[in-house]
Amino acid sequence: EAISEEEIKRLEQIERRMREGRFNLEDLLEQFRQLQRTGPLEQLLKLLPGFSGMRQLPIAVDERKIKHFEAIILSMTPEERRNPDIIDGSRKRRIARGSGTSVQEVNILLKQFRMMRNLFRQIAKSKMSEEDILRMLGVG
């Protein structure tokens, strides 16, 4: 299935936000939705720069976990999605109840999001090459 012009523009906006270090949970949600529209996640990741030549991906892809993460993000307010740093314990409990998950799963999503955001910030600051990124991920 071909990707529409509109989807390409949205992906370019997300990529620009990543480079600028402004990646947020709304961007992550949009990526999850795009992945679901395009098919198996592992195949799509292999199309991304830096992952294209890899036989084994550095991350395990679990489609069910992505659905849980999507439910968690959708249980957040727009403000929480744009600024996840405001999410405290009581907000985590509310998000977990709303998404049918546990506070532990909310914490896992937030931890993984922060790791991704920090990685994108490092890449943006250092102007790292694809080879450097792969080396940093332990693949290159």
DATAQUI-V551124 format. One record per residue. N is the residue number from 1. PSI is psi as a letter, one per 40 degrees, with the letter a starting at -180 (NA if undefined). Layout:
n->[N | N]
psi->[PSI | PSI]
This chain:
n->[1 | 2 | 3 | 4 | 5 | 6 | 7 | 8 | 9 | 10 | 11 | 12 | 13 | 14 | 15 | 16 | 17 | 18 | 19 | 20 | 21 | 22 | 23 | 24 | 25 | 26 | 27 | 28 | 29 | 30 | 31 | 32 | 33 | 34 | 35 | 36 | 37 | 38 | 39 | 40 | 41 | 42 | 43 | 44 | 45 | 46 | 47 | 48 | 49 | 50 | 51 | 52 | 53 | 54 | 55 | 56 | 57 | 58 | 59 | 60 | 61 | 62 | 63 | 64 | 65 | 66 | 67 | 68 | 69 | 70 | 71 | 72 | 73 | 74 | 75 | 76 | 77 | 78 | 79 | 80 | 81 | 82 | 83 | 84 | 85 | 86 | 87 | 88 | 89 | 90 | 91 | 92 | 93 | 94 | 95 | 96 | 97 | 98 | 99 | 100 | 101 | 102 | 103 | 104 | 105 | 106 | 107 | 108 | 109 | 110 | 111 | 112 | 113 | 114 | 115 | 116 | 117 | 118 | 119 | 120 | 121 | 122 | 123 | 124 | 125 | 126 | 127 | 128 | 129 | 130 | 131 | 132 | 133 | 134 | 135 | 136 | 137 | 138 | 139 | 140]
psi->[h | i | h | i | d | d | d | d | d | d | d | d | d | d | d | d | d | d | d | e | f | f | h | a | d | d | d | d | d | d | d | d | d | d | d | d | d | e | a | h | d | d | d | d | d | e | e | i | h | d | e | d | e | h | d | h | i | e | i | h | h | h | d | d | d | d | d | d | d | d | d | d | d | e | e | i | i | d | d | d | d | d | g | e | e | e | h | a | d | d | d | d | d | d | d | d | d | d | e | f | a | i | d | d | d | d | d | d | d | d | d | d | d | d | d | d | d | d | d | d | d | d | d | d | d | e | f | i | i | d | d | d | d | d | d | d | e | f | d | NA]
